[in-house]
Amino acid sequence: MNGDQNKPDLREEPAGRLSLGRPPLEKATGRHDAASAPRPKWRRPLLLGLLVLAVAGLAAIALRPHGARPPHGHRMGGGPVPVVTAPARKGDVDITLTGLGTVTPLATVTVKTQINGQLTQIAFREGQSVHAGDFLAQIDPRPYQAQLDQELGALERDKALLQEAKLDLARYNTLLAQDSIAAQQRDLQASLVKQYQGAVISDQAQIDNARLNLIYCHIVSPITGRVGLRLVDQGNFVQTTDANGIVVITQLQPITVIFVLPEDDLPAILRRLHAGATLQVQAWDRAETTRLATGRLETVDNQIDTATGTVKLRAIFDNPDESLFPNQFVNAHLLVDVLHGATVVPTAAIQRGAPGTFVYLVKADHTVAVRPVTLGPVSGDTVAVKAGLQPGDGVVVDGADKLRDGAAVRLAADGGAAHR
């Protein structure tokens, strides 16, 4: 019996498993087994976050730019960096000032009638080039011709009356000398002669005015230039009070450009002008890609704009091909002086960073050194170097983004030839 008590009580579980006869843990202690306990809710987001960070790190390494600078100025492969070089050289540098300008014609005239009348003829075409004195339009001259004829008749009448009065005055002078008439009668006749003389002068003035009106009926161009759009049609009755006029004529040859420059540039300009120099001005389009015309500086304004700190200048251009058009915006390049015998390098060689303005100088052992430079004027794609380089020094003009001080370089075919 004791032996039976020491044997474990084997019971068959409903699921076909054997139980050792002890009550289930949850029933005995009221707790769940650790293996069957539910997992905390924060573990899954944490694992996902760590996975995302790992993937992002791998992607950053894989997508690292090819131009990233490795330590000590060497590439990842350890080989020299291919570059293009050019030598510093002696040359002339144009000292040029650039300002935004507007093309302004020397003369713009609105052609208006000087008399009232019907417009019977339009003799110009829109956009036509005309010269001073060319016929433009005709106003009906008949009323003014009739007025002229009337004034001519009045003149002939008053001339006859004047002649008669002069003859009477001569007779009165004779009679007065014979003491046959009173002096008062002779004096009245002399006054009448003067009245007729005044009438004749007035008639002549009226005739001149009538003839002038006939001239005004024939409208001609006052300047040489281009005709604009017609502002009134043939057959209309035009008057001197019309605001628009008949047409606008603009002078295109020569033409000027008014541009502005900072007041700090004024002393250098005036110094050259006072020395009698003729300063060249080039007009470029707004994109700075096409040179439109070349002219000269005509004058400088007599005051500085205090609101902007700038001064206006006027340049004149012959404009034979009419490449400059009124009210066109252009970039004016004023050549103030030329710096002769300067050390120049391509502007592509200039770098800017912690050392300031510098270039990569190619040494004899095909490594580069950072060389700080002091820049002078810029002329096109070249720049003058005041200090830091000597003629013949080779500088990197392409490939500098992969370099650091002391980096080994390999000269490209064109660069090597330029450097040598």
C-alpha positions, 0 to 999 in steps of 0.5 A, spaced: 500 500 500 505 504 501 508 502 494 502 504 491 502 511 494 509 512 492 507 511 485 505 517 481 498 518 479 498 517 472 492 520 469 490 521 461 489 528 459 483 529 454 488 531 449 492 524 450 497 526 454 499 523 461 499 528 467 503 526 473 497 528 478 499 535 480 494 540 479 496 545 473 500 551 475 495 556 474 490 552 478 495 551 483 498 558 484 493 562 479 499 565 475 500 563 467 507 560 465 512 564 462 512 561 455 504 562 454 504 569 457 503 574 452 508 578 449 509 586 451 506 590 445 512 595 445 517 589 442 514 589 435 515 597 434 522 597 437 524 591 432 521 594 426 525 601 428 531 598 428 530 594 422 529 601 418 535 604 421 539 598 419 536 599 412 537 606 412 545 606 414 546 601 408 543 605 403 547 611 405 553 607 404 551 605 397 549 611 395 554 615 397 556 620 392 562 619 387 565 626 389 565 625 396 572 627 399 576 621 402 581 622 407 588 625 406 585 628 399 586 621 396 580 617 392 577 611 395 581 607 390 587 610 392 589 612 385 591 620 382 585 624 381 584 626 373 584 634 372 585 639 367 590 644 368 592 651 365 598 655 366 598 662 369 600 667 363 601 675 362 596 678 358 592 685 358 585 685 362 580 690 361 577 694 367 570 694 365 564 696 369 557 693 367 550 697 368 543 695 366 540 700 361 535 702 357 535 704 349 533 711 349 532 715 342 535 722 341 528 724 338 521 722 338 516 726 335 509 726 335 506 729 328 500 733 329 496 738 325 498 745 326 491 747 322 484 745 322 481 741 316 480 734 313 485 729 312 485 728 305 491 724 304 496 719 308 502 718 304 506 714 309 506 706 310 507 704 318 514 702 319 517 706 314 523 709 314 523 717 313 528 723 312 527 730 314 522 733 310 519 727 307 511 728 305 507 725 310 500 727 309 495 732 306 490 737 309 484 740 304 488 746 302 482 750 299 479 754 305 486 756 306 487 758 298 481 762 298 483 766 305 489 767 301 486 770 295 481 774 299 488 777 303 491 779 296 485 783 294 485 787 300 492 788 299 491 791 292 485 795 295 489 798 300 495 799 296 491 803 291 488 808 297 495 809 300 497 811 293 491 816 292 492 819 299 499 820 297 497 824 291 492 828 295 498 830 300 502 832 295 497 837 292 495 839 300 503 841 301 503 845 295 497 849 297 499 850 304 505 853 301 501 858 297 497 859 303 491 857 300 489 851 305 489 851 312 495 847 315 490 842 319 487 840 312 494 838 310 495 834 317 489 830 316 491 828 309 498 826 312 495 822 318 490 818 312 496 816 308 499 813 315 493 809 316 493 806 309 500 805 310 498 801 316 493 797 312 498 795 307 502 792 312 497 788 316 494 786 309 501 783 307 501 780 314 495 776 313 497 774 306 504 771 309 499 767 315 495 765 309 501 762 305 503 759 312 497 755 313 497 753 306 504 750 307 501 747 314 496 743 309 502 739 306 505 735 313 512 733 312 517 729 317 520 734 322 526 728 323 529 722 320 527 716 323 522 710 323 514 711 322 510 708 327 503 706 327 498 710 324 493 714 329 488 717 325 485 715 318 484 719 311 478 722 311 478 725 318 477 732 320 483 733 324 484 739 329 490 742 333 487 740 339 487 733 338 491 729 343 494 723 339 496 727 333 497 723 326 503 719 327 509 718 332 516 718 328 522 715 332 530 717 331 533 710 331 540 712 327 544 714 332 541 712 338 543 712 345 543 708 351 542 711 358 545 706 364 546 707 371 553 705 375 554 706 383 557 712 385 563 709 387 565 708 380 564 715 378 571 718 380 575 713 375 570 715 369 571 722 370 578 721 371 579 718 364 574 723 361 578 729 364 584 726 361 580 726 354 579 719 353 574 716 349 571 710 353 568 705 349 561 702 351 558 695 349 551 694 349 549 686 350 542 683 351 539 681 358 542 674 358 549 677 357 550 672 351 549 677 345 553 683 343 548 688 340 552 694 338 559 698 340 559 705 341 562 710 346 560 714 352 557 721 351 556 724 357 555 723 365 549 726 369 550 732 373 548 729 380 547 722 383 541 719 385 541 719 393 535 714 393 539 709 390 546 711 390 547 711 383 549 716 377 546 716 370 550 715 364 549 716 356 552 712 351 551 713 343 551 708 338 551 709 330 546 703 330 546 701 323 543 695 323 538 697 328 539 692 333 538 697 338 530 698 339 527 704 343 525 702 350 529 696 350 533 693 356 540 692 355 547 691 359 552 696 358 559 694 359 563 701 360 571 700 358 574 704 363 581 702 362 586 696 360 591 693 365 597 691 361 602 685 363 598 682 368 598 675 371 591 672 368 588 665 369 582 662 367 576 664 372 574 656 372 581 656 376 579 660 382 576 656 388 573 659 394 573 656 401 576 656 408 583 659 406 579 665 402 580 665 395 585 660 392 587 655 386 590 648 386 597 649 384 600 643 380 607 641 383 612 638 379 611 631 383 604 631 380 601 633 387 597 639 388 598 645 393 592 650 396 595 657 394 591 663 396 591 668 391 589 676 391 584 677 385 584 683 380 579 685 375 575 680 371 575 680 363 570 675 360 573 668 362 579 670 365 581 674 371 587 678 373 591 675 379 595 681 383 599 676 388 600 668 389 602 666 382 607 667 377 607 666 369 607 659 368 604 656 374 600 650 372 593 651 376 587 646 376 581 648 372 577 642 372 576 636 377 578 641 383 572 638 386 575 632 388 582 635 391 585 637 397 591 639 399 597 634 397 592 630 393 596 626 387 593 628 380 593 625 373 594 630 368 588 629 362 591 630 355 589 637 354 591 639 361 598 636 361 599 639 354 597 646 357 601 645 363 607 643 359 
